[in-house]
Amino acid sequence: MPGIKSRVMSELESPRLDGSLKAGGSSSGGAPIFASKPGERGGVPMAAWGVAALIVAIVAGALVFAGRKKPVAAPNTLLPPDAYGAMMPMAQLAMSDSTNLTGGKLTYLDGHIHDMGGRTVTAVTVQVVFQNDEGLAPQIDTVPLTLIRMKEPYIDTEAVSADPLKPGDDREFRLTFETVPENWNTQMPEVRVIHTEVK
């Protein structure tokens, strides 16, 4: 119609150099439509970083603590005798062997242990020294002492903690070995008490 001028769409929404849109022919310098709101920041809050660092520190500390173990003695190292072990002499040592159902050979060392001290013993660890005649280092087995619980219809053993040794007790024990050294001289091995737990 004469006298009416219409603006084309490109004029209404033409982009300006500053990135904002010119709406309705206005030349105002308003904020861009797609600009981020004031006060909004991207990224992870500092509190979350602090919590993550604390968790990492706790896990690392737990791993270091768990990794601290007493150094393990070499298998063939003869350890010093236990102080209370001197109060627990062994007697009537005897050796025997048998074949199990799978055809393997088991070797037994039986004997008596006497608690001559004034304490109740709840655990005993011994070292058994198998000597040889070849001038080589002996084989040393470190094993827990097990007490004979019953003999009939078969010999059954239990840990010392199941029935502790009281002062004055004289009890039978059995040590079981799945293998003995091939060069063992077949003489009675030495048995040493290297650790006891008493109460």
C-alpha positions as CSV (number, residue, x, y, z in Angstrom):
1,M,0.0,0.0,0.0
2,P,1.3,3.4,-0.7
3,G,2.8,5.2,2.3
4,I,3.5,2.0,4.2
5,K,7.0,0.8,4.2
6,S,7.7,-2.7,5.5
7,R,11.1,-3.9,6.6
8,V,12.5,-7.1,5.4
9,M,13.3,-9.9,7.8
10,S,17.0,-9.4,7.3
11,E,16.7,-5.9,8.5
12,L,14.8,-6.9,11.7
13,E,17.2,-9.6,12.7
14,S,20.5,-8.6,11.2
15,P,23.5,-9.4,13.3
16,R,25.7,-6.6,14.7
17,L,29.4,-6.7,14.8
18,D,29.4,-7.1,18.6
19,G,27.5,-10.5,18.2
20,S,24.1,-9.2,19.4
21,L,20.9,-9.1,17.3
22,K,19.3,-5.9,16.2
23,A,15.7,-6.4,17.0
24,G,13.0,-4.1,15.6
25,G,15.6,-1.7,14.3
26,S,16.7,-0.8,17.8
27,S,20.3,0.3,18.1
28,S,20.4,-0.1,21.8
29,G,23.6,-1.7,23.2
30,G,21.8,-4.4,25.4
31,A,23.4,-7.6,26.5
32,P,23.7,-10.4,23.9
33,I,20.9,-12.9,24.0
34,F,23.1,-16.0,24.4
35,A,25.6,-14.5,26.9
36,S,26.0,-16.4,30.2
37,K,24.3,-15.0,33.2
38,P,26.4,-13.1,35.7
39,G,27.7,-15.2,38.6
40,E,27.6,-18.5,36.6
41,R,31.0,-20.2,36.3
42,G,31.9,-23.5,34.6
43,G,34.1,-26.2,36.2
44,V,34.2,-28.1,39.5
45,P,33.7,-26.2,42.8
46,M,36.7,-26.0,45.1
47,A,34.9,-27.9,47.8
48,A,34.7,-31.0,45.5
49,W,38.4,-30.8,44.8
50,G,39.1,-30.7,48.5
51,V,37.0,-33.8,49.2
52,A,38.6,-35.6,46.3
53,A,42.1,-34.8,47.6
54,L,41.1,-36.0,51.1
55,I,39.9,-39.3,49.8
56,V,43.1,-39.8,47.8
57,A,45.2,-39.0,50.9
58,I,43.2,-41.5,53.0
59,V,43.5,-44.3,50.4
60,A,47.2,-43.7,50.0
61,G,47.7,-43.8,53.8
62,A,45.8,-47.0,54.1
63,L,47.9,-48.7,51.3
64,V,51.1,-47.5,53.0
65,F,50.0,-48.8,56.4
66,A,48.8,-52.2,54.9
67,G,52.2,-52.5,53.1
68,R,54.1,-52.3,56.4
69,K,54.8,-55.9,57.3
70,K,57.5,-57.4,59.4
71,P,60.3,-58.6,57.3
72,V,59.9,-62.4,56.8
73,A,62.9,-64.5,57.6
74,A,64.3,-66.6,54.8
75,P,62.8,-70.2,54.9
76,N,66.2,-71.8,55.8
77,T,67.0,-69.3,58.6
78,L,67.4,-70.7,62.1
79,L,65.6,-68.3,64.4
80,P,66.5,-67.8,68.1
81,P,64.6,-69.8,70.7
82,D,61.6,-68.3,72.4
83,A,62.2,-67.2,76.0
84,Y,59.3,-69.2,77.4
85,G,60.2,-72.1,75.1
86,A,63.0,-73.0,77.5
87,M,60.2,-73.9,80.0
88,M,58.7,-76.4,77.5
89,P,61.0,-79.4,77.1
90,M,60.1,-82.1,74.5
91,A,60.6,-85.8,75.0
92,Q,59.9,-89.2,73.5
93,L,60.4,-88.0,69.9
94,A,59.5,-90.6,67.3
95,M,59.2,-90.5,63.5
96,S,56.9,-92.5,61.2
97,D,55.4,-92.2,57.8
98,S,52.3,-93.3,55.8
99,T,50.9,-93.1,52.4
100,N,47.7,-91.1,51.8
101,L,44.8,-92.0,49.5
102,T,46.4,-90.1,46.5
103,G,49.6,-92.1,46.8
104,G,51.6,-89.3,48.5
105,K,53.9,-89.9,51.4
106,L,53.4,-88.1,54.7
107,T,56.1,-88.0,57.5
108,Y,55.1,-87.6,61.1
109,L,57.1,-86.4,64.1
110,D,55.4,-87.3,67.4
111,G,56.5,-86.5,70.9
112,H,55.5,-85.0,74.3
113,I,55.7,-81.4,75.4
114,H,55.7,-80.4,79.0
115,D,54.7,-76.9,80.3
116,M,57.0,-76.4,83.2
117,G,56.4,-72.7,83.5
118,G,53.7,-70.7,85.3
119,R,51.8,-69.5,82.2
120,T,49.1,-71.0,80.0
121,V,50.3,-71.4,76.5
122,T,47.8,-70.8,73.6
123,A,50.1,-71.2,70.6
124,V,53.5,-72.7,69.9
125,T,55.6,-72.4,66.7
126,V,58.6,-74.7,66.2
127,Q,61.4,-75.1,63.7
128,V,62.4,-78.6,62.7
129,V,66.0,-79.0,61.4
130,F,66.6,-81.8,58.9
131,Q,70.4,-82.4,58.8
132,N,72.3,-84.1,55.9
133,D,75.7,-85.8,55.6
134,E,76.8,-83.8,52.6
135,G,78.0,-80.7,54.3
136,L,75.1,-78.7,52.9
137,A,72.9,-76.4,54.8
138,P,70.1,-78.3,56.6
139,Q,66.4,-77.9,55.6
140,I,64.5,-75.9,58.2
141,D,60.7,-76.2,58.4
142,T,58.8,-73.7,60.5
143,V,55.4,-75.1,61.5
144,P,52.8,-74.6,64.3
145,L,52.8,-77.3,66.9
146,T,49.6,-79.3,66.9
147,L,48.4,-81.4,69.9
148,I,47.0,-84.9,69.5
149,R,43.3,-84.7,70.4
150,M,42.5,-88.5,70.0
151,K,44.2,-91.7,68.9
152,E,41.3,-94.0,68.1
153,P,40.0,-94.9,65.6
154,Y,42.7,-92.6,64.0
155,I,45.1,-89.9,65.2
156,D,43.4,-86.5,65.1
157,T,45.2,-83.2,65.9
158,E,44.2,-79.7,66.9
159,A,45.8,-76.3,67.4
160,V,47.2,-75.5,70.8
161,S,44.6,-72.6,71.0
162,A,41.8,-75.2,71.0
163,D,43.0,-76.7,74.3
164,P,45.8,-74.5,75.7
165,L,48.7,-76.0,77.7
166,K,48.3,-75.1,81.4
167,P,51.2,-75.1,83.9
168,G,52.2,-78.6,84.6
169,D,50.5,-80.1,81.5
170,D,52.3,-82.9,79.6
171,R,50.7,-83.4,76.2
172,E,51.3,-85.4,73.1
173,F,51.9,-83.5,69.8
174,R,52.2,-84.4,66.2
175,L,54.0,-82.5,63.3
176,T,53.1,-83.5,59.8
177,F,55.4,-83.0,56.7
178,E,54.3,-83.6,53.2
179,T,57.9,-83.6,52.0
180,V,61.3,-84.1,53.7
181,P,64.6,-83.4,52.0
182,E,66.0,-86.2,49.8
183,N,69.4,-85.8,51.3
184,W,68.1,-86.0,54.9
185,N,70.4,-88.3,56.9
186,T,67.3,-90.0,58.6
187,Q,68.5,-89.0,62.0
188,M,66.0,-87.5,64.5
189,P,65.7,-83.8,63.5
190,E,66.2,-81.0,66.0
191,V,63.0,-79.4,67.2
192,R,63.2,-75.8,68.6
193,V,60.5,-73.7,70.1
194,I,60.9,-70.3,68.5
195,H,57.6,-68.7,69.4
196,T,54.9,-69.1,72.1
197,E,51.8,-67.1,73.0
198,V,51.0,-67.2,76.7
199,K,48.4,-65.7,79.0
